[in-house]
Each structure stands twice: as structure tokens, then as C-alpha cells.
Amino acid sequence: MCEVFLPHTKAKRRKLVFLENEIRIYYGGSDWHHDNWRNAFLCLATLRPDGFACYEPEGADKTATISTKPVAVVGGSLCLSADVAKSGHVKVTVLDKENKVLAESDPITETGTDIKMKWTEKFSLEKLTGREIKFRFELKGAKLYSFSFED
């Protein structure tokens, strides 16, 4: 399970600042209760885009498999946002509605945002535009945040 980095408080709602490759959250912090004298600080938390929630294996030595419901193909490339440990990977299998394997990806072995998937054989999602397919993601030592289509 992904960790909560800013727990819910009764304080006013935090504003998000969206930059090209970063989301910033400014918030106040202190070293004591709010009903007494204390040192107060302006704090900054940063996220990359698509970094709010993730799927990950239950243990570092375990593999997780996630399968989607059928989704319509709306672009020629599949992109993922993921955190990948040194010995980890993310692999993607493309399935038709009857779960027949259409393609398998090369493994992703590095952390990134909007990583364009490469396929083991000459395969293109472009020829499937408008059709419904499924994806099966295999995660080992990795966290999957999002997937999207790109032209």
C-alpha cells in the first residue's frame, strides 16, 4: 500500500500548484500543538504528475498482476507512470476481449512518467484504434501509477 504523505487535518484545504513536470503542495508545519507558542514553518511537498495513487505488490519479493476491464484504444502508443526498484520491472500484455494475447511489452526497469511502451514484436496499438482491448500489468519491485494513450 502506498504511504500517505500529507495526512488529513482540520486545517484549511491545501492548494495544488501544477507545473510542467511537478505538482507542488505548500503547507504549514510546527513543532508543537497549535494552542501554544511554537516554531512554525512553511513546508513544501512535491509530486510528479500522476503520482497520487498506485498499485504495488504486497511484498518486495512478490509479483503482482493487474488486469483491466476492456478499454477502447484511443491512441497509437501506451504510456505508463511507474516507480521501479533496481531489480524490479513492469511488463504489459495486451489481450483481446476473449483474453487472447495480442502483444507483450519489453520490461520497464526504470522510474518514469509517461514512459512509452515498446513491444517485443512488431506491434502497434494504432491498428486497434476504436476497438476494446484489455491490459495485464505485471509488477515486481514496482509501483504503477497510471497508464494512458498517446498519438
C-alpha positions in Angstrom: 0.0 0.0 0.0 1.3 3.5 -0.8 2.0 5.7 2.2 0.0 8.9 3.0 2.4 11.8 2.8 0.1 14.6 4.0 -2.5 13.2 6.4 -5.9 14.8 6.6 -6.1 17.6 9.1 -8.7 20.2 10.2 -6.5 22.9 8.7 -7.7 24.8 5.6 -7.6 23.0 2.3 -4.2 22.9 0.6 -3.8 24.4 -2.9 -2.0 22.5 -5.5 0.4 24.3 -7.9 0.7 22.5 -11.2 4.0 22.9 -13.1 5.1 21.2 -16.3 6.8 18.2 -14.5 5.9 18.7 -10.9 2.9 19.3 -8.6 3.7 21.4 -5.5 1.8 21.5 -2.3 2.7 24.2 0.2 1.6 23.7 3.8 2.3 24.8 7.3 4.0 22.7 9.9 5.1 23.3 13.5 7.0 21.5 16.3 4.1 21.7 18.9 0.4 21.8 19.3 -1.5 24.7 17.8 -2.7 26.0 21.2 0.7 27.2 22.5 3.9 29.0 21.4 5.8 27.0 18.9 8.2 27.2 16.0 6.2 27.3 12.7 7.5 26.5 9.2 6.4 26.8 5.6 6.7 23.4 4.1 6.7 22.1 0.5 5.7 18.6 -0.7 6.3 17.7 -4.4 4.8 15.0 -6.6 5.3 14.2 -10.2 2.2 14.2 -12.3 0.1 11.1 -12.0 1.8 10.3 -8.6 -1.2 10.4 -6.3 -2.2 6.7 -6.0 -0.6 3.4 -7.1 -0.8 -0.3 -7.3 2.1 -2.4 -5.9 2.9 -5.9 -4.8 2.2 -6.9 -1.2 5.8 -7.6 -0.6 9.2 -6.6 -2.2 9.8 -10.2 -3.2 6.3 -10.8 -4.7 4.9 -10.2 -8.1 1.5 -8.5 -8.6 -0.7 -8.9 -11.6 -3.4 -6.3 -12.5 -5.9 -6.8 -15.3 -8.1 -4.1 -16.7 -11.7 -4.3 -17.9 -12.0 -3.7 -21.7 -10.9 -0.2 -22.7 -11.2 1.5 -26.1 -7.9 2.2 -27.8 -7.7 6.0 -28.5 -4.1 6.4 -29.4 -1.2 4.7 -31.1 1.1 4.3 -28.1 0.6 3.2 -24.5 2.4 5.2 -21.8 2.9 4.3 -18.1 3.9 6.2 -15.0 5.7 4.0 -12.5 8.3 3.7 -9.8 10.7 0.8 -10.4 13.3 -0.5 -7.9 16.8 -1.6 -9.1 15.8 -5.2 -9.6 12.2 -4.6 -10.5 10.2 -4.3 -13.6 6.8 -3.6 -15.2 5.6 -5.7 -18.1 2.4 -5.3 -20.1 0.4 -7.8 -22.0 -2.3 -6.7 -24.5 -5.3 -9.0 -24.6 -8.4 -9.1 -26.7 -11.8 -9.4 -25.1 -11.5 -13.2 -25.0 -8.2 -12.9 -23.2 -6.1 -14.0 -26.2 -2.6 -12.5 -26.1 -2.1 -9.9 -28.8 1.3 -8.5 -27.7 3.8 -8.3 -24.9 6.0 -5.4 -23.9 9.6 -5.1 -23.2 10.0 -4.7 -19.4 10.3 -1.2 -17.9 13.2 -1.2 -15.5 13.4 2.5 -14.6 11.2 5.0 -12.8 9.5 7.5 -15.0 6.4 9.5 -16.0 4.6 8.8 -19.3 7.1 6.1 -20.4 6.2 4.9 -23.9 5.9 1.1 -24.1 7.9 -0.9 -26.6 6.6 -4.2 -27.8 8.6 -7.4 -28.2 7.4 -8.0 -31.7 6.3 -5.6 -34.4 3.0 -4.5 -32.9 1.2 -1.2 -32.9 -1.9 -0.2 -30.9 -2.7 2.2 -33.8 -4.2 -0.7 -35.8 -6.6 -1.3 -32.9 -7.9 2.3 -32.6 -11.6 2.2 -31.7 -11.5 -1.5 -30.6 -11.8 -2.6 -27.0 -8.8 -4.5 -25.5 -7.6 -5.4 -22.0 -4.2 -4.8 -20.4 -2.5 -7.1 -17.9 0.3 -5.4 -15.9 2.9 -7.5 -14.1 4.7 -5.6 -11.3 7.8 -6.8 -9.5 9.6 -4.3 -7.2 7.5 -1.6 -8.9 4.5 0.8 -8.3 2.1 1.5 -11.2 0.5 5.0 -11.0 -1.2 5.3 -14.4 -1.5 4.3 -18.0 -2.6 6.4 -20.9 -2.8 6.5 -24.7 -0.7 8.9 -26.8 -0.8 9.6 -30.5 
